[in-house]
Amino acid sequence: MSDNRWLMLLFFLLLCAGATVLGSIWTSSSVGTWYAELRKPSFNPPNWIFAPVWSALYFLMALSAWLVWRRGDWGGAKLALTLFFVQLTLNVAWSGLFFGLRRPGTALVEIVCLLGTIVATALAFRPVSDLAFWLMVPYALWVALAALLNFKIWQLNAGAV
């Protein structure tokens, strides 16, 4: 594999790590205070699970995008990679809306858009790389759970937020 391919893997890993950092900045500002006081559904995972799950998902996302880039380059996978960047932006924006601005209702609308964009990204990845498609599936499932959690938190706290 050429050095360029390794550099692109590093690029996608750093890009996803950057999204992690931005999201965690907004999350950390509220998770111990505002979020801790919200009523949550019985199926809400414990707080400690989120960091390792998101770390794994961001790694899988980076690897998935890299596989698509490797097979299609920028020109051959333009739509798929554009969708990837859009979903990554929406991913970070959700943290800003939910935790940063403390707007679960607005974040709910946004996470539905995020989930749709993740599905579109995975489907655009599939013709380029089956493995890239499958690496996006756990992310889509986790965000579907996050959307359900977002809805229930919004519903349970409608008068408080």
N, C-alpha and C positions, 0 to 999 in steps of 0.2 A: 504494500500500500504506500502510495506516495506521501510525502510530508504534508502536502496540501490536504489530503483526506484526514490526516491526524489533526491538522489545524482546524478543519471544519468540525470535527468531533469536539474539540476543545471549545470552539465557538458556540456550538449548541449547548454544551454542558454549562458554559459560563452564562449564556443567555438565560437558561432555566434557573441557574443559581441566582442570577440577578433578580428574576421574578420572585424567587423564594425570599430574598432579602427585602425587597419592597413590600411584599405581602406581610412578612413578619413584623416589619416596622409598624404598620397599621394595626396588625393584630395585637401586638404586645402593648399597644397604648390602651387597649380596652379589655383584654381577656381577664386580667386580674381584678378589674373593677366593675365596669358596666356589664360585661358579659356574664360575670360570676353571679350577678344579682338577677339575671333574667330567668324566668321559668322556662324549663326545657322539657322536651318529651322524654318518656321513659327509655326510649331507644337511643338517646344521645350518647355517643361514645365518650369514654373518659378523656379529659384534656390531654393526658400524656400520649395518647395514640396518634394525635394529629401530626406532630412533627416527624415521626418515623414514616408514617404513611405518605405524607406529602413529599418527603425527601425521596422515597422510592418512586413515587409517581413522576416527579420532576426528572429524575434520572431516566425513567422509561420514555418520557416525552422527548427528551434530548436525543436519546438513542434512536427513537422512531423517526424524528425529523432528519437526523443524520443519515439513516438508511435510505430515506426518500431522496435526500440531496445526492447521496452517493450513486443512486441508480438513475436519477433524472437530471441531476445538476440543477442550476438555477432556471435554465430555460425549459427543460423537459418536465419540470415539476413545479412550475410557477404558481398555478392555482393551489396545489396542495400545500406548498410552503407559505403562500400568502395566507391561507386559512389557518395554518399553524401559528403564524405571528398574530393574527387577529384573535384567536382563542387565547393565546398567552397574554395578550393585552387585556382581554376581558377577565381572565383569571385574576390578574393583579387588581383590576378595577373593582372586582367583587369585594376583596379585602378592604379596599378603601371605602366602599359604600357601607358595608356591613359593620366593620370594626372602626374604621377611621371616622366616618360621619355618623355612625350609629343609626343607620337607616335600613332596618331589615326589610321593609316593604319595597323600597327602591332596589335593594340588593336582590330581592326575590325576582323581580322583573329581569334584572341583569343576569342572574344565574340561569334563568330559562334560556336566555339568548346565548350564554356561555355553553350550556349543554348542547344546544342545537349546533353551535359552531364546532364543538368537539366532535360530534357525530359526523358533521360534514367533512371535517378534517380527516377523520379516520376513513371515511368512505373515499375521499380523494387519495388517501395514501394506498388504499388496497390495490388498485391496478399497478402501482409502482412497486410495492413490496407488501406481500401478505404478512410478513413478520412485523413491519411497521404498523399495519392495521391492528394486529393483535396486541401489540405493545400499548396501543391507545385505549383498548377496551377497559382495563382496570381503572384508568383515569375517568372514563365516561361513567362507569358504575359508581365510583366514589363521588363524583360531582352530582349524579342523580340522587344519591343519599344526602349529600349536602343541600341540594335543592329542597328535598323533603324536610330536612331539619330546619332550613331557613323558613319554609312555609309554616311549620309547626311553631317555631319560636315567634314568628310574626303573629300568628294566630293566638298563641297563649299570652302574649304580652301586648296585645293591640292597644290597650289603654295606657300602657306604661312607656311605650316608645313612640 
